Amino acid sequence: MSTYSPPKWMADPRNKIWKLDEIKNGVVVDSHELNASLVTFGRTPEIKGAHAIITAHESCSRLHARIAFDSTGIPWLRDLGSGNGTK
């Protein structure tokens, strides 16, 4: 999805520590700290100004999904048109 534009409402996660565990076959293979207002993930998730988490899982799209934080520090997950969806 090369035309993706980050949401205008996003803000820093406000002194909260959020983590994202990357799981494969029921096993945590990596853990990521979410400390930016915009976090993208996928096989090649580069978006200007975003913290990118690169995943090697075969079910992930190049730009699979994003997490953006709102002004209250709440994370919002959005699938970016991936082929296999986001759970």
ZADRENSE-756309 format. One record per atom (N, C-alpha, C, O): z, x, y negated; residue in three letters. Coordinates in pm, whole numbers, padded with zeros to 5 digits, always signed. Example, Ala and Ser with C-alpha at 12.3 -4.5 7.8 and 13.67 -1.06 7.14 Angstrom:
BEGIN
+00780+01319+00569ala/+00780+01230+00450ala/+00780+01320+00330ala/+00846+01424+00332ala/+00708+01285+00225ser/+00714+01367+00106ser/+00787+01290-00003ser/+00804+01341-00114ser/
# end
This chain:
BEGIN
+00000+00085+00118met/+00000+00000+00000met/+00000+00089-00123met/+00106+00115-00181met/-00113+00136-00164ser/-00124+00233-00271ser/-00099+00173-00409ser/-00079+00248-00504ser/-00099+00043-00424thr/-00079-00020-00554thr/+00066-00065-00576thr/+00092-00143-00667thr/+00157-00018-00496tyr/+00298-00058-00511tyr/+00354-00012-00644tyr/+00337+00104-00683tyr/+00421-00103-00713ser/+00492-00070-00837ser/+00640-00098-00817ser/+00676-00207-00772ser/+00726-00003-00848pro/+00871-00026-00832pro/+00918-00140-00921pro/+00859-00165-01026pro/+01024-00210-00880pro/+01075-00321-00961pro/+01134-00271-01093pro/+01196-00165-01098pro/+01114-00348-01198lys/+01165-00310-01330lys/+01317-00324-01338lys/+01379-00261-01423lys/+01376-00405-01252trp/+01519-00433-01257trp/+01604-00329-01185trp/+01727-00339-01190trp/+01546-00232-01121met/+01625-00137-01040met/+01716-00051-01129met/+01685-00024-01245met/+01828-00010-01070ala/+01927+00071-01140ala/+01994+00165-01041ala/+01979+00149-00920ala/+02068+00263-01092asp/+02141+00355-01004asp/+02242+00278-00920asp/+02291+00174-00963asp/+02273+00328-00799pro/+02363+00256-00709pro/+02510+00252-00751pro/+02592+00204-00673pro/+02545+00299-00866arg/+02677+00283-00927arg/+02792+00338-00843arg/+02867+00259-00786arg/+02809+00461-00832asn/+02925+00523-00769asn/+02959+00474-00628asn/+03064+00510-00575asn/+02874+00395-00568lys/+02896+00353-00430lys/+02816+00447-00341lys/+02710+00495-00379lys/+02869+00471-00223ile/+02796+00556-00128ile/+02738+00466-00020ile/+02810+00403+00057ile/+02607+00460-00016trp/+02536+00384+00086trp/+02468+00484+00179trp/+02419+00588+00135trp/+02466+00451+00308lys/+02399+00536+00406lys/+02302+00453+00488lys/+02323+00334+00512lys/+02196+00518+00530leu/+02098+00457+00617leu/+02090+00541+00743leu/+02059+00660+00736leu/+02118+00479+00857asp/+02106+00550+00984asp/+01969+00525+01043asp/+01923+00411+01051asp/+01904+00632+01085glu/+01774+00624+01151glu/+01800+00623+01301glu/+01857+00718+01356glu/+01757+00516+01367ile/+01789+00496+01509ile/+01661+00495+01591ile/+01562+00431+01553ile/+01663+00565+01703lys/+01551+00563+01798lys/+01608+00548+01938lys/+01694+00625+01979lys/+01560+00448+02009asn/+01608+00418+02144asn/+01759+00399+02148asn/+01826+00442+02243asn/+01814+00336+02044gly/+01956+00306+02040gly/+02045+00423+02001gly/+02168+00410+02005gly/+01986+00537+01964val/+02061+00656+01929val/+02034+00693+01783val/+01919+00696+01740val/+02140+00720+01707val/+02124+00764+01569val/+02066+00906+01571val/+02129+00999+01621val/+01945+00922+01516val/+01880+01052+01515val/+01892+01121+01380val/+01872+01242+01370val/+01925+01045+01275asp/+01945+01102+01143asp/+02022+01002+01058asp/+02019+00882+01084asp/+02089+01052+00957ser/+02162+00967+00864ser/+02125+01012+00723ser/+02123+01132+00694ser/+02096+00916+00636his/+02050+00947+00501his/+02142+00883+00398his/+02177+00766+00411his/+02181+00958+00297glu/+02260+00903+00187glu/+02164+00845+00085glu/+02067+00909+00044glu/+02191+00721+00043leu/+02106+00654-00054leu/+02170+00667-00191leu/+02262+00592-00225leu/+02123+00762-00270asn/+02187+00790-00398asn/+02088+00786-00515asn/+02114+00846-00619asn/+01977+00717-00498ala/+01877+00702-00604ala/+01851+00553-00624ala/+01876+00473-00534ala/+01801+00516-00740ser/+01776+00375-00768ser/+01664+00318-00681ser/+01658+00197-00658ser/+01575+00406-00632leu/+01465+00364-00545leu/+01451+00462-00430leu/+01440+00583-00450leu/+01453+00409-00309val/+01437+00489-00188val/+01321+00428-00109val/+01321+00308-00080val/+01223+00510-00074thr/+01111+00463+00007thr/+01117+00532+00142thr/+01169+00643+00153thr/+01064+00467+00244phe/+01056+00534+00372phe/+00934+00492+00451phe/+00880+00383+00435phe/+00894+00586+00538gly/+00775+00571+00619gly/+00727+00710+00658gly/+00798+00809+00640gly/+00605+00718+00712arg/+00554+00849+00754arg/+00515+00936+00636arg/+00531+01058+00642arg/+00463+00877+00527thr/+00431+00949+00403thr/+00465+00859+00285thr/+00376+00803+00222thr/+00594+00844+00254pro/+00637+00742+00158pro/+00645+00784+00012pro/+00729+00732-00061pro/+00563+00875-00031glu/+00576+00927-00166glu/+00538+00824-00273glu/+00424+00776-00276glu/+00632+00792-00358ile/+00613+00709-00477ile/+00678+00785-00591ile/+00791+00832-00577ile/+00611+00798-00702lys/+00664+00872-00816lys/+00801+00818-00857lys/+00818+00698-00879lys/+00899+00909-00865gly/+01033+00872-00907gly/+01124+00821-00797gly/+01240+00789-00823gly/+01075+00813-00674ala/+01155+00762-00563ala/+01206+00876-00476ala/+01144+00981-00465ala/+01320+00852-00414his/+01370+00942-00310his/+01300+00900-00181his/+01312+00785-00139his/+01227+00990-00118ala/+01148+00957+00001ala/+01220+01000+00128ala/+01266+01114+00139ala/+01229+00908+00223ile/+01281+00939+00356ile/+01161+00934+00451ile/+01100+00829+00471ile/+01130+01047+00509ile/+01015+01057+00599ile/+01063+01033+00741ile/+01153+01100+00791ile/+01000+00936+00807thr/+01035+00903+00945thr/+00917+00936+01035thr/+00801+00918+00996thr/+00945+00984+01153ala/+00840+01022+01246ala/+00819+00916+01354ala/+00742+00937+01448ala/+00886+00803+01341his/+00877+00699+01444his/+00738+00637+01445his/+00681+00607+01340his/+00683+00618+01566glu/+00546+00568+01580glu/+00528+00425+01528glu/+00415+00384+01501glu/+00636+00350+01512ser/+00623+00212+01463ser/+00625+00203+01310ser/+00607+00095+01255ser/+00647+00315+01241cys/+00653+00315+01095cys/+00516+00335+01033cys/+00435+00415+01080cys/+00491+00260+00928ser/+00368+00277+00850ser/+00383+00396+00755ser/+00492+00451+00741ser/+00273+00435+00691arg/+00280+00546+00596arg/+00381+00516+00485arg/+00470+00597+00459arg/+00368+00400+00420leu/+00466+00354+00322leu/+00520+00224+00379leu/+00461+00118+00359leu/+00630+00232+00449his/+00679+00122+00531his/+00763+00022+00450his/+00738-00099+00455his/+00861+00071+00378ala/+00954-00018+00307ala/+01021+00057+00193ala/+01006+00178+00179ala/+01095-00019+00112arg/+01172+00043+00005arg/+01307-00026-00006arg/+01322-00142+00030arg/+01403+00049-00056ile/+01532-00006-00094ile/+01548+00024-00242ile/+01538+00139-00285ile/+01573-00081-00319ala/+01598-00066-00463ala/+01735-00126-00491ala/+01772-00229-00434ala/+01809-00062-00579phe/+01941-00111-00617phe/+01931-00190-00747phe/+01859-00151-00838phe/+02005-00303-00755asp/+02006-00380-00879asp/+02118-00330-00970asp/+02189-00235-00935asp/+02134-00391-01085ser/+02230-00344-01186ser/+02375-00357-01142ser/+02463-00297-01203ser/+02403-00434-01036thr/+02540-00444-00985thr/+02565-00347-00871thr/+02675-00342-00817thr/+02462-00268-00833gly/+02476-00170-00725gly/+02443-00224-00587gly/+02467-00156-00488gly/+02388-00344-00580ile/+02353-00405-00451ile/+02213-00358-00409ile/+02120-00361-00490ile/+02197-00314-00282pro/+02065-00271-00235pro/+01980-00389-00189pro/+02030-00484-00129pro/+01851-00382-00219trp/+01755-00483-00178trp/+01644-00415-00098trp/+01577-00324-00148trp/+01627-00459+00026leu/+01527-00404+00115leu/+01400-00489+00107leu/+01408-00612+00108leu/+01285-00424+00099arg/+01157-00495+00098arg/+01057-00422+00185arg/+01034-00302+00169arg/+00998-00495+00277asp/+00888-00443+00357asp/+00768-00432+00266asp/+00742-00522+00186asp/+00693-00324+00276leu/+00578-00302+00188leu/+00446-00322+00260leu/+00351-00246+00240leu/+00440-00424+00343gly/+00316-00456+00414gly/+00296-00374+00540gly/+00183-00350+00581gly/+00405-00331+00601ser/+00394-00249+00721ser/+00335-00330+00836ser/+00342-00453+00837ser/+00277-00261+00931gly/+00216-00328+01046gly/+00315-00389+01143gly/+00284-00488+01210gly/+00435-00331+01153asn/+00534-00376+01251asn/+00654-00447+01190asn/+00743-00489+01263asn/+00658-00461+01059gly/+00769-00530+00995gly/+00892-00442+00979gly/+00896-00328+01026gly/+00991-00499+00912thr/+01116-00427+00884thr/+01232-00515+00926thr/+01237-00633+00891thr/+01326-00458+01001lys/+01444-00534+01046lys/+01569-00476+00986lys/+01679-00526+01011lys/
# end
